[in-house]
């Protein structure tokens, strides 16, 4: 793996993060960092692909999969948040870090997310830069990525459609992919990043396992399931029954009423 390219990716990510921070200070809203999150990985993938000479078949496939995943997620989040006030999570962070949040957000929000993205992007370096073709493990990895993409994009689409219907205000989505897991989008992200690790493993980057482990921890215990479900039962009484019937993360057959 080209270590110089890996650190060049960090410089690019942090540079974009600083530029975004300047904009956030002007508009007094840091929530658009969510739209940048997936783009940080695309920046890293482009840096690695540029450093690869020549770009292998596996490297090209991984770069394309990163671009599809990153652009889809960024566009979705941008459309969802367009014209909305700063997300309540960032409002809370802002309140807890005043005075001086305008400056502190440089490292609390933008710097931290950029650094995390760089660490999590580690498998992309060997997967893209190391030579290699499309073998059996690459096919398995691509299939896992596709499962993850369907759950993530499909879950987001179903939730957006559900929320557009005003009759569903205050209700809980429990159909489609949401019938089998309370967080199909997070489960999808989980699959995507273990898929990227399989690509890296095939390229000799077995040691990059920290990346999917860290992403899994964040999804399950920090910014994903744990954070979202912390207060949702208070806002939606139906959710307690949904919890009893439906798996939190890994998809499974819904439990019957008699089993709760």
Secondary structure, 3 states (H helix, E strand, C coil): CCHHHHHHHHHHHHHHHHHHHHHHHHHCCCCCHHHHHHHHHHHHHHHHHHHCCCCCHHHHHHHHHHHHHHHHHHHHHHHHHCCCCCCHHHHHHHHHCCCCHHHHHHHHHHHHHHHHHHHHCHHHHHHHHCCCCCCHHHHHHHHHHHHHHHHHHHHHHHHHHHHHCHHHCCCCCCCHHHHCCCCHHHHHHHHHHHHHHHHHHHCCCHHHHHHHHHHHHHHHHHCCHHHHHCCHHHHCCHHHHHHHHCCCCCCCCCCCHHHC
